[in-house]
Amino acid sequence: MELHAHDTLDHIKSMIKDLTDRDLRPFMDEWDEKQIFPVEFFKKLGELGLMGVLVPESYNGSGLGYKEYVTAISELASVDGSIGLSMAAHNSLCTGHILQFASEEQKLRWLPKLATAEWIGAWGLTEPNTGSDAGNMKTTAVRDGDHWVINGAKNFITHGISGNLAVVIVRTGEIGDSHGMTAFAIEKGTEGFSSGKKENKMGMRASETAELIFDHCRVSNENMIGKEGEGFVQSLKVLDGGRISIAALSLGIAQGAFNAALNYSQERYQFNQPIAKFQGISFKLADMATKIEAAKALTYRAADYKDKGKSVTLESAMAKYYASEVAVEVANEAVQIFGGYGYTKDFPVEKYYRDAKLCTIGEGTSEIQKLVIARNLLK
Ligand SMILES: Cc1cc2nc3c(=O)[nH]c(=O)nc-3n(C[C@H](O)[C@H](O)[C@H](O)COP(=O)(O)OP(=O)(O)OC[C@H]3O[C@@H](n4cnc5c(N)ncnc54)[C@H](O)[C@@H]3O)c2cc1C
């Protein structure tokens, strides 16, 4: 039942339900507990076309648009946020960067492998001392004939260990020059390129987050994506699309937490009635549902703009900011509705609560989204 261009949103939903019931729900608690990144599960996503959702069919992708992409991520994330996060990072960041900015030759080399999950993709912008302020990065690439020598480190990189290909943005010019950075695609096994510390995280524990280390790593000019000096500007454009995927991730987590709380509130009796009969609880459900609908409207609006080829810097920042804050609020209220049981691992809401928080941090914190929104309003 793999994905094809022109598939409907309902087809995507039912395909993901089948997959998650069979291959995700029975294992996800163990993956979370033990911090296992389930590479084999991602291979299955690849077989179904979910690892190359936006990649044209000519490169073995599914050739779908952002609305389908948003639906796929939020359906997966409504079951397990960390699977949604890894799927989003692979599709939007690594694959998305190559799709948007690589040469035809490079696309033919890498996209078919990424779109089928034969290869897992990573994308490295963040460094230990430069997160929000990524433009101040210290990792350098110095030209040596028709090669470049890279030294430095990237941290918090999704698939930093299991990734077969990493697109990294490094300094090739002066600090302070937004055109002083360049993107390279670096294959696993390249000499001088290795992985470092794997983070032990609060949530999103089945999504691998680790350091990339470059120690006199030599890469050919042929690995440069686009032109020298374009890397940072490219990465901002990649993040414009990526933020729609984090909004979708947030939406899925919020929906999953809400569904659990809605059911529980009708099953749990206190004072001889379901707790949903208490206005204090039903008003929480009303607020949660309303906020999810508002987040959904912003997210699908950004997806629609993207599909139409319009600029989405403002729309994706608004969607990401609002949906991620809603995911945290909804997951928090879901734990509250479950009471003491919500605080245990016997019920799913504590995991939604832990996973949701990443959404207000990754691909630009809420503060950075507000900065982007305000800059667009005031320009
Ligand atoms: C699970 C996970 C996966 C990730 N995956 C990737 C990945 O695949 N690739 C990648 O490149 N990065 C990745 N990241 C990194 C992520 O994008 C950064 O953590 C994020 O951008 C914030 O950077 P920082 O952690 O250095 O925080 P900092 O930038 O140090 O921010 C600390 C605090 O200061 C605030 N702040 C900073 N600047 C301003 C400002 N100008 N105005 C107001 N407040 C400000 C922030 O909002 C935040 O509250 C990942 C992170 C996590 C946790």
The ligand as a Gaussian input file, in Angstrom:
#p B3LYP/6-31G(d) Opt

LIG

0 1
 C       16.135000      16.534000      20.063000
 C       16.831000      17.597000      19.281000
 C       17.073000      17.398000      17.920000
 C       17.769000      18.370000      17.174000
 N       18.079000      18.100000      15.867000
 C       18.876000      18.972000      15.190000
 C       19.352000      18.645000      13.883000
 O       19.035000      17.595000      13.320000
 N       20.188000      19.524000      13.261000
 C       20.574000      20.700000      13.845000
 O       21.324000      21.442000      13.219000
 N       20.141000      21.033000      15.094000
 C       19.314000      20.191000      15.774000
 N       18.883000      20.511000      17.055000
 C       19.345000      21.745000      17.676000
 C       18.235000      22.786000      17.876000
 O       17.869000      23.336000      16.642000
 C       18.768000      23.824000      18.885000
 O       18.797000      23.196000      20.144000
 C       17.913000      25.070000      18.924000
 O       18.034000      25.797000      17.730000
 C       18.291000      25.994000      20.106000
 O       19.671000      26.188000      20.180000
 P       20.416000      25.972000      21.603000
 O       19.988000      24.660000      22.106000
 O       21.869000      26.203000      21.407000
 O       19.810000      27.084000      22.546000
 P       20.307000      28.601000      22.682000
 O       20.410000      29.217000      21.326000
 O       21.501000      28.637000      23.547000
 O       19.081000      29.261000      23.431000
 C       18.912000      29.248000      24.848000
 C       17.712000      30.121000      25.200000
 O       17.982000      31.486000      24.803000
 C       16.931000      31.936000      23.956000
 N       17.459000      32.857000      22.955000
 C       18.551000      32.710000      22.161000
 N       18.685000      33.760000      21.344000
 C       17.648000      34.600000      21.604000
 C       17.211000      35.855000      21.095000
 N       17.873000      36.470000      20.099000
 N       16.117000      36.428000      21.623000
 C       15.428000      35.815000      22.639000
 N       15.779000      34.621000      23.166000
 C       16.861000      34.025000      22.646000
 C       16.382000      30.681000      23.313000
 O       15.064000      30.880000      22.820000
 C       16.434000      29.700000      24.471000
 O       15.320000      29.898000      25.293000
 C       18.169000      19.565000      17.807000
 C       17.908000      19.772000      19.170000
 C       17.269000      18.806000      19.905000
 C       17.052000      19.045000      21.381000

